[in-house]
Amino acid sequence: MRALSRRSGFLVLLAVLATVGGARSAGGESAGVASGESKATPAVPAPRALPRVLVIPIRDEIAEPALYVLRRGLKEAVAEHADAVVLDLKTPGGAIAVTLEMMAALEKFPGRTIAYVDNEAMSAGAFLSAVCGEIWFAPDGVIGAAAPVLESGQDVEATMKLKLVSYLKARIRAISAGKGRRGEVISAMIDADTELRIDGQLIKPRGELLSLTAAEAMRTYGTPARPLLGAGTARDLDDLLGQVYGPHGYAATRLESTWSEHLAVLLNRAAPVLMGLGLLALFVGFKSPGFGGMIVAGAALLGVVFVGGQVAGLSGHEPVILFAFGLVLLLLELAFWHSAGLLGVLGFGAMLGSLLWSMTDLWPGEPIAVAWSADAFVRPVVNLSLGLVLAGGLAAALVRWLPAGWTWDRLVVRATIGGSAQASSAEPGAAGELDALVGRRGRAATALRPGGQVEIGGRRFEAAVAVGAIDAGAAVVVVRRTDFGLVVEEIAA
């Protein structure tokens, strides 16, 4: 008994020591928690972000302004990772070519797309609805009658109509795959010769186009019963989003359409002319001393091209930044470094590249190869080429005819510094006087980068250096005369 008691006492002592050690360990962990160790702190779930929804209004007749609004909104939704896009439709239809571009743009959005028929989506509006993942209706909404017609409202020529109807039906079938009976229903809206019959029940006979009210679109057919076309009805957009995401369960932004889209249509059509005049103004400004205003005018004209592209949803601010970078390189070339034209070539190339970029339909995150294969660069290249041809033609005409006129004589040939005039080639005897200066020596009255003033025989004349730059005060020699002034070279010391 005594031996057992001793053993029991020994075991009790071990148990007490283990308890004390555990308490100390627990106390150490508590101290660790108090000192800020996160592993003992219960995890608090981060608040869940609300789904982001962008509402794009499609109002009145579908034309280029509607395309601009849609394209700009979709690119903004892609860039900001929006969860859904809702088309707020109230349109009688419009141009089929513009509609096809809008359909292609909608297919590029990776998120949820909803068409809200408020209160009509006729003709082209039905095509836009068909591309969306869901079609919702206002209580008085109607959709349908999507046969192709001319812009005047007259029927298309029979053979062309057959081709268009066949193409549109195939396109609708392709985008309606996996969306119930949508392909059959929209096809019945396109083709009067298409009969729509479901489970033996005639919905539309041959010889007329299908149009549906909200109630008819929501009528169920088949087993299991499914609505004919609609995903639901809603009093307004708030009601729709509330049904989809729950009350206050979303963050919605509405993109507004303004007069700027209509102005952008004109600006984009006039883009080649604006580019030609802008490039010409920059050429005159850089080639002729004292023409800083022409540089400003040229930059302003090209700025209008950028604005048109941005409003049209073709580009953002990046092309403007690239253009400004190219302009700075060109100014540095002319004013300071004269790196045998390297900076000038790079700057001019960046400016042309920015103009091309501003007119190209590029999507956020889309590889250039995809845009190239889709011919996205064709129209911008044509516009830029036309602008360059126009600028070159006007510059040639300017050099050929304008120097003999009154304006050029006073703006360039007769420019003065300190009141001393240079004789104009248009004045009697002036040509001979200037020709007599060839071979004479003088000094650079101002820096020539490349244009400026030289002083010869106590008089100042407009002059330019063919290559590089000449600092003020350097000795120069006249090598030839042009209609723009004297051409000089620096004399080595």
C-alpha positions as CSV (number, residue, x, y, z in Angstrom):
1,M,0.0,0.0,0.0
2,R,2.7,2.4,0.9
3,A,4.6,1.7,-2.3
4,L,1.4,2.3,-4.3
5,S,0.8,5.5,-2.5
6,R,4.3,6.7,-3.3
7,R,3.7,5.8,-6.9
8,S,0.4,7.6,-7.0
9,G,1.9,10.6,-5.4
10,F,4.6,10.7,-8.0
11,L,1.9,10.5,-10.8
12,V,-0.1,13.3,-9.2
13,L,3.1,15.5,-9.1
14,L,3.7,14.9,-12.8
15,A,0.1,15.9,-13.6
16,V,0.4,19.1,-11.6
17,L,3.6,20.0,-13.4
18,A,2.0,19.4,-16.8
19,T,-1.0,21.5,-15.8
20,V,1.2,24.4,-14.8
21,G,3.3,24.1,-18.0
22,G,0.1,24.1,-20.1
23,A,-1.1,27.2,-18.2
24,R,2.1,29.0,-18.9
25,S,2.0,28.0,-22.5
26,A,-1.6,29.3,-22.7
27,G,-0.5,32.5,-21.0
28,G,2.3,32.9,-23.6
29,E,-0.2,32.5,-26.4
30,S,-2.5,35.0,-24.8
31,A,0.4,37.4,-24.5
32,G,1.2,36.8,-28.2
33,V,-2.4,37.6,-29.1
34,A,-2.3,40.8,-27.0
35,S,0.9,41.8,-28.7
36,G,-0.8,41.7,-32.1
37,E,-0.3,38.2,-33.5
38,S,-3.0,37.8,-36.1
39,K,-3.2,34.0,-36.2
40,A,-5.2,34.0,-33.0
41,T,-7.6,36.7,-34.2
42,P,-10.9,35.5,-35.8
43,A,-10.9,36.3,-39.5
44,V,-13.4,39.0,-40.5
45,P,-14.8,38.5,-44.0
46,A,-14.2,41.5,-46.3
47,P,-17.4,43.3,-47.4
48,R,-18.6,41.9,-50.8
49,A,-18.5,44.4,-53.6
50,L,-21.9,45.1,-55.3
51,P,-22.3,44.0,-58.9
52,R,-21.5,46.9,-61.2
53,V,-24.1,47.5,-63.9
54,L,-23.8,50.0,-66.8
55,V,-27.0,51.2,-68.5
56,I,-26.7,52.3,-72.1
57,P,-29.7,54.1,-73.7
58,I,-30.5,53.3,-77.3
59,R,-33.1,55.9,-78.2
60,D,-34.9,56.9,-81.5
61,E,-33.6,55.8,-84.8
62,I,-30.5,53.6,-84.8
63,A,-27.7,55.5,-86.7
64,E,-24.0,56.3,-86.1
65,P,-24.6,58.3,-82.9
66,A,-26.2,55.3,-81.3
67,L,-23.2,53.2,-82.4
68,Y,-20.8,55.7,-80.8
69,V,-22.7,55.6,-77.5
70,L,-22.9,51.8,-77.4
71,R,-19.2,51.3,-78.4
72,R,-17.9,53.9,-75.9
73,G,-20.1,52.4,-73.1
74,L,-19.1,48.8,-73.8
75,K,-15.4,49.6,-73.8
76,E,-15.8,51.5,-70.6
77,A,-17.6,48.5,-69.1
78,V,-14.8,46.2,-70.2
79,A,-12.0,48.5,-68.9
80,E,-13.8,48.8,-65.5
81,H,-14.7,45.1,-65.2
82,A,-18.4,45.8,-65.0
83,D,-20.6,42.8,-64.3
84,A,-23.4,43.6,-66.6
85,V,-24.6,45.9,-69.3
86,V,-28.3,46.8,-69.8
87,L,-29.5,48.2,-73.1
88,D,-32.4,50.6,-72.4
89,L,-34.2,50.3,-75.8
90,K,-36.8,52.6,-77.2
91,T,-36.2,52.6,-81.0
92,P,-38.3,52.1,-84.2
93,G,-35.2,50.6,-85.9
94,G,-32.6,52.0,-88.2
95,A,-29.7,51.4,-90.5
96,I,-28.8,47.7,-90.9
97,A,-25.1,48.3,-91.5
98,V,-24.8,50.3,-88.2
99,T,-26.9,47.6,-86.4
100,L,-24.5,44.9,-87.5
101,E,-21.6,46.9,-86.1
102,M,-23.5,47.3,-82.8
103,M,-24.2,43.6,-82.7
104,A,-20.5,42.8,-83.2
105,A,-19.6,45.2,-80.4
106,L,-22.1,43.6,-78.0
107,E,-20.6,40.2,-78.7
108,K,-17.2,41.4,-77.4
109,F,-18.5,42.2,-73.9
110,P,-17.7,39.2,-71.7
111,G,-20.2,39.9,-68.9
112,R,-24.0,39.6,-68.6
113,T,-26.1,41.5,-71.2
114,I,-29.7,42.4,-70.7
115,A,-32.0,44.1,-73.3
116,Y,-34.9,46.1,-71.7
117,V,-37.6,46.9,-74.2
118,D,-38.9,50.2,-72.9
119,N,-41.2,50.4,-74.7
120,E,-40.3,49.3,-78.3
121,A,-37.5,47.4,-80.0
122,M,-38.7,47.2,-83.6
123,S,-36.7,46.1,-86.6
124,A,-33.0,46.8,-85.8
125,G,-33.9,47.0,-82.1
126,A,-35.0,43.4,-82.3
127,F,-31.6,42.4,-83.6
128,L,-29.8,44.2,-80.7
129,S,-32.2,42.4,-78.3
130,A,-31.4,39.1,-79.8
131,V,-27.6,39.5,-79.1
132,C,-28.2,40.1,-75.4
133,G,-28.3,37.2,-73.0
134,E,-31.7,38.2,-71.6
135,I,-34.7,40.2,-73.0
136,W,-36.9,42.0,-70.4
137,F,-40.0,44.0,-71.2
138,A,-41.8,47.0,-69.9
139,P,-45.5,46.1,-69.4
140,D,-46.4,48.0,-72.7
141,G,-43.3,46.8,-74.5
142,V,-43.4,45.6,-78.1
143,I,-40.7,43.9,-80.3
144,G,-40.5,42.6,-83.9
145,A,-41.1,43.5,-87.6
146,A,-37.4,43.2,-88.4
147,A,-37.5,42.7,-92.2
148,P,-34.7,44.6,-94.0
149,V,-35.9,47.7,-95.9
150,L,-34.2,50.7,-97.6
151,E,-33.4,53.8,-95.6
152,S,-36.4,55.5,-97.4
153,G,-38.7,52.8,-96.0
154,Q,-39.2,51.1,-99.4
155,D,-38.7,47.4,-100.0
156,V,-35.3,46.1,-101.0
157,E,-35.0,44.7,-104.5
158,A,-36.2,41.1,-104.5
159,T,-32.8,39.3,-105.1
160,M,-31.0,41.5,-102.6
161,K,-33.7,41.0,-100.1
162,L,-33.4,37.2,-100.4
163,K,-29.7,37.5,-99.7
164,L,-30.1,39.8,-96.7
165,V,-32.9,37.7,-95.2
166,S,-30.8,34.5,-95.6
167,Y,-27.8,36.2,-94.0
168,L,-29.7,37.8,-91.1
169,K,-31.5,34.5,-90.3
170,A,-28.2,32.6,-90.2
171,R,-26.6,35.3,-88.0
172,I,-29.5,35.2,-85.6
173,R,-29.4,31.4,-85.4
174,A,-25.7,31.6,-84.6
175,I,-26.1,34.1,-81.8
176,S,-29.2,32.4,-80.4
177,A,-27.7,29.0,-79.9
178,G,-28.6,27.8,-76.4
179,K,-31.2,30.5,-75.9
180,G,-34.4,28.5,-76.2
181,R,-36.7,29.3,-79.2
182,R,-35.1,32.8,-79.7
183,G,-33.6,31.9,-83.1
184,E,-37.0,30.7,-84.4
185,V,-38.9,33.7,-83.0
186,I,-36.5,36.4,-84.4
187,S,-36.4,34.6,-87.7
188,A,-40.2,34.9,-87.9
189,M,-39.7,38.6,-87.3
190,I,-37.3,38.9,-90.2
191,D,-38.9,36.7,-92.9
192,A,-42.6,36.9,-93.8
193,D,-42.4,33.5,-95.4
194,T,-41.3,31.8,-92.2
195,E,-44.1,30.0,-90.3
196,L,-43.8,29.8,-86.5
197,R,-45.5,26.8,-84.9
198,I,-44.8,25.4,-81.4
199,D,-46.2,22.1,-80.2
200,G,-48.8,22.2,-83.0
201,Q,-50.0,25.7,-82.0
202,L,-49.7,28.3,-84.8
203,I,-48.0,31.4,-83.5
204,K,-47.4,33.2,-86.9
205,P,-48.7,32.2,-90.3
206,R,-46.8,32.7,-93.5
207,G,-47.2,36.0,-95.3
208,E,-46.7,38.4,-92.3
209,L,-44.0,39.5,-90.0
210,L,-44.1,38.6,-86.3
211,S,-44.4,41.3,-83.7
212,L,-44.9,40.5,-80.0
213,T,-46.3,42.4,-77.0
214,A,-44.7,41.9,-73.6
215,A,-47.5,39.5,-72.6
216,E,-47.1,37.5,-75.8
217,A,-43.4,37.3,-75.4
218,M,-43.8,36.0,-71.8
219,R,-46.5,33.4,-72.7
220,T,-45.2,29.9,-72.0
221,Y,-45.1,26.9,-74.3
222,G,-43.9,23.3,-74.3
223,T,-42.9,20.9,-71.6
224,P,-41.3,22.1,-69.4
225,A,-43.1,25.4,-70.0
226,R,-40.8,28.2,-71.0
227,P,-41.6,31.8,-72.1
228,L,-41.6,32.4,-75.8
229,L,-39.0,35.1,-75.8
230,G,-38.9,37.2,-72.6
231,A,-36.9,36.7,-69.4
232,G,-39.3,38.9,-67.3
233,T,-41.3,42.1,-67.1
234,A,-40.4,45.1,-65.1
235,R,-42.0,48.5,-64.5
236,D,-38.7,50.3,-65.0
237,L,-35.0,49.8,-64.8
238,D,-34.9,50.0,-61.0
239,D,-37.5,47.3,-60.9
240,L,-35.6,45.1,-63.4
241,L,-32.3,45.4,-61.5
242,G,-34.1,44.8,-58.2
243,Q,-35.5,41.6,-59.5
244,V,-32.1,40.5,-60.9
245,Y,-29.8,41.5,-58.0
246,G,-32.2,42.2,-55.2
247,P,-33.2,45.7,-53.8
248,H,-30.1,47.8,-53.4
249,G,-27.9,44.8,-54.4
250,Y,-26.2,46.5,-57.3
251,A,-24.3,49.7,-58.3
252,A,-25.7,51.1,-61.5
253,T,-24.3,53.8,-63.8
254,R,-26.2,55.3,-66.7
255,L,-24.3,56.4,-69.8
256,E,-25.9,59.6,-71.2
257,S,-26.2,60.4,-74.9
258,T,-25.5,64.0,-75.8
259,W,-25.2,66.2,-78.9
260,S,-21.5,65.4,-79.1
261,E,-22.2,62.0,-80.8
262,H,-24.0,63.8,-83.7
263,L,-21.0,66.3,-84.0
264,A,-18.6,63.4,-83.9
265,V,-20.3,61.9,-87.0
266,L,-19.4,65.0,-89.0
267,L,-15.9,65.2,-87.5
268,N,-15.0,61.6,-88.3
269,R,-16.3,62.0,-91.9
270,A,-14.1,65.1,-92.3
271,A,-11.1,63.4,-90.6
272,P,-9.0,63.3,-93.8
273,V,-9.5,67.0,-94.5
274,L,-8.8,67.9,-90.9
275,M,-5.7,65.9,-90.8
276,G,-4.5,67.3,-94.2
277,L,-5.0,70.9,-93.0
278,G,-3.5,70.2,-89.6
279,L,-0.3,68.6,-91.0
280,L,0.0,71.4,-93.6
281,A,-0.2,74.0,-90.8
282,L,2.5,72.2,-88.8
283,F,4.7,72.1,-91.9
284,V,4.4,75.8,-92.5
285,G,4.9,76.6,-88.8
286,F,8.1,74.5,-88.6
287,K,9.5,75.7,-91.9
288,S,8.9,79.4,-91.5
289,P,10.3,81.5,-88.6
290,G,7.7,83.5,-86.8
291,F,4.8,81.1,-87.6
292,G,4.2,79.8,-84.1
293,G,0.5,80.5,-84.7
294,M,0.4,78.0,-87.5
295,I,1.8,75.3,-85.2
296,V,-1.0,76.1,-82.7
297,A,-3.6,76.0,-85.5
298,G,-2.2,72.6,-86.8
299,A,-2.2,71.1,-83.3
300,A,-5.8,72.3,-82.8
301,L,-7.0,70.8,-86.1
302,L,-5.4,67.5,-85.3
303,G,-6.9,67.7,-81.8
304,V,-10.3,67.8,-83.3
305,V,-9.5,64.5,-85.0
306,F,-8.7,63.0,-81.6
307,V,-11.9,64.3,-80.1
308,G,-13.9,62.8,-82.9
309,G,-12.3,59.4,-82.3
310,Q,-12.8,59.6,-78.5
311,V,-16.5,60.5,-78.7
312,A,-17.0,57.7,-81.3
313,G,-15.7,55.2,-78.8
314,L,-12.6,54.4,-81.0
315,S,-9.9,55.5,-78.6
316,G,-9.2,57.0,-75.2
317,H,-6.6,59.5,-74.1
318,E,-3.6,57.4,-75.1
319,P,-3.3,58.6,-78.7
320,V,-3.3,62.2,-77.5
321,I,-0.4,61.4,-75.1
322,L,1.6,59.7,-78.0
323,F,0.9,62.7,-80.3
324,A,2.2,65.1,-77.6
325,F,5.3,63.0,-77.2
326,G,6.0,63.1,-80.9
327,L,5.4,66.8,-81.1
328,V,7.9,67.4,-78.2
329,L,10.5,65.3,-80.1
330,L,10.0,67.3,-83.2
331,L,10.3,70.6,-81.4
332,L,13.5,69.4,-79.6
333,E,14.9,68.4,-83.0
334,L,14.2,71.8,-84.5
335,A,15.2,73.9,-81.4
336,F,18.1,72.2,-79.8
337,W,19.7,68.9,-80.8
338,H,19.5,68.6,-84.6
339,S,20.4,64.9,-84.4
340,A,20.7,64.6,-88.2
341,G,16.9,64.3,-88.3
342,L,16.6,61.2,-86.0
343,L,14.4,62.9,-83.4
344,G,12.4,64.6,-86.1
345,V,11.7,61.3,-87.8
346,L,10.8,59.6,-84.5
347,G,8.6,62.5,-83.6
348,F,6.8,62.7,-86.9
349,G,6.3,58.9,-86.9
350,A,4.8,59.0,-83.4
351,M,2.4,61.8,-84.5
352,L,1.3,59.8,-87.5
353,G,1.0,56.6,-85.4
354,S,-1.2,58.5,-82.8
355,L,-3.5,59.7,-85.6
356,L,-3.9,56.1,-86.9
357,W,-4.5,54.9,-83.4
358,S,-7.2,57.5,-82.7
359,M,-9.3,56.2,-85.6
360,T,-8.9,52.5,-85.0
361,D,-11.5,50.4,-83.2
362,L,-9.3,48.8,-80.5
363,W,-10.8,47.1,-77.4
364,P,-9.2,47.0,-73.9
365,G,-7.0,43.9,-73.6
366,E,-7.5,42.9,-77.3
367,P,-4.3,41.8,-79.1
368,I,-3.3,43.9,-82.1
369,A,-3.4,40.7,-84.2
370,V,-7.1,40.3,-83.6
371,A,-7.9,43.9,-84.6
372,W,-5.6,43.4,-87.7
373,S,-7.4,40.2,-88.7
374,A,-10.8,42.0,-88.4
375,D,-9.7,44.8,-90.8
376,A,-9.9,47.4,-88.0
377,F,-7.0,49.3,-89.5
378,V,-8.3,49.5,-93.1
379,R,-10.5,52.7,-92.7
380,P,-7.9,54.5,-90.5
381,V,-5.1,53.8,-93.0
382,V,-7.2,55.1,-95.9
383,N,-8.1,58.2,-93.9
384,L,-4.5,58.9,-92.9
385,S,-3.3,58.3,-96.5
386,L,-5.9,60.8,-97.8
387,G,-4.8,63.3,-95.2
388,L,-1.1,63.0,-96.1
389,V,-2.0,63.3,-99.9
390,L,-4.0,66.4,-99.2
391,A,-1.3,68.0,-97.0
392,G,1.4,67.2,-99.6
393,G,-0.7,68.6,-102.5
394,L,-1.5,71.8,-100.6
395,A,2.1,72.2,-99.6
396,A,3.3,71.8,-103.2
397,A,0.7,74.3,-104.3
398,L,1.8,76.7,-101.6
399,V,5.4,76.5,-102.6
400,R,4.6,76.8,-106.3
401,W,2.1,79.7,-106.3
402,L,1.8,81.5,-103.0
403,P,5.3,83.0,-102.8
404,A,4.5,85.3,-105.7
405,G,1.5,86.7,-103.9
406,W,1.0,89.5,-101.5
407,T,0.4,87.5,-98.4
408,W,3.5,85.3,-98.6
409,D,5.7,88.4,-99.5
410,R,4.7,90.1,-96.2
411,L,4.6,87.1,-93.9
412,V,7.9,85.5,-94.9
413,V,10.0,87.4,-97.4
414,R,9.6,90.8,-95.8
415,A,9.8,89.6,-92.2
416,T,12.1,92.0,-90.3
417,I,14.0,92.3,-87.1
418,G,14.7,95.7,-85.7
419,G,13.0,97.4,-88.6
420,S,15.4,96.3,-91.3
421,A,13.6,94.7,-94.3
422,Q,14.5,92.0,-96.7
423,A,13.6,92.6,-100.3
424,S,10.9,90.4,-101.8
425,S,11.4,88.5,-105.0
426,A,8.1,90.0,-106.1
427,E,9.5,93.6,-106.1
428,P,11.3,95.0,-109.1
429,G,15.1,94.4,-108.8
430,A,14.8,92.4,-105.6
431,A,15.6,89.0,-107.2
432,G,18.9,90.4,-108.6
433,E,19.8,91.9,-105.2
434,L,19.2,88.6,-103.4
435,D,21.0,86.6,-106.1
436,A,24.0,88.9,-105.6
437,L,24.2,87.8,-101.9
438,V,25.1,84.2,-103.0
439,G,28.7,83.6,-102.0
440,R,28.9,86.6,-99.6
441,R,29.8,86.1,-95.9
442,G,28.1,87.4,-92.8
443,R,27.1,86.3,-89.4
444,A,24.1,84.7,-87.8
445,A,22.1,87.5,-86.2
446,T,19.9,84.9,-84.5
447,A,20.2,81.2,-84.0
448,L,19.2,79.2,-87.1
449,R,17.2,76.2,-86.0
450,P,16.8,75.8,-89.0
451,G,15.4,79.3,-89.8
452,G,16.3,82.6,-88.4
453,Q,18.1,85.9,-89.4
454,V,21.6,86.6,-90.8
455,E,23.3,89.9,-91.1
456,I,25.2,90.7,-94.3
457,G,26.6,94.2,-95.0
458,G,24.8,95.7,-92.1
459,R,21.4,94.4,-93.2
460,R,19.4,91.5,-91.9
461,F,17.8,88.8,-94.1
462,E,15.6,85.7,-93.6
463,A,17.8,82.6,-93.9
464,A,17.8,78.9,-93.1
465,V,20.4,76.2,-92.7
466,A,19.9,73.1,-94.8
467,V,21.3,70.6,-92.3
468,G,21.9,71.0,-88.6
469,A,21.8,74.3,-86.8
470,I,23.9,77.4,-86.4
471,D,24.3,79.4,-83.2
472,A,23.9,83.2,-83.1
473,G,27.1,85.1,-83.9
474,A,28.6,82.3,-86.0
475,A,30.2,83.2,-89.3
476,V,28.1,82.1,-92.3
477,V,28.3,82.1,-96.1
478,V,25.3,82.3,-98.5
479,V,25.2,79.1,-100.7
480,R,21.9,79.8,-102.6
481,R,18.6,81.6,-102.6
482,T,15.1,80.1,-102.5
483,D,11.6,81.6,-102.6
484,F,11.6,81.3,-98.8
485,G,14.8,83.2,-98.2
486,L,18.6,82.6,-98.2
487,V,20.3,79.2,-97.5
488,V,23.5,79.5,-95.5
489,E,26.3,77.3,-94.2
490,E,28.5,77.9,-91.2
491,I,32.1,78.8,-91.9
492,A,34.6,76.7,-89.9
493,A,36.7,78.8,-87.6
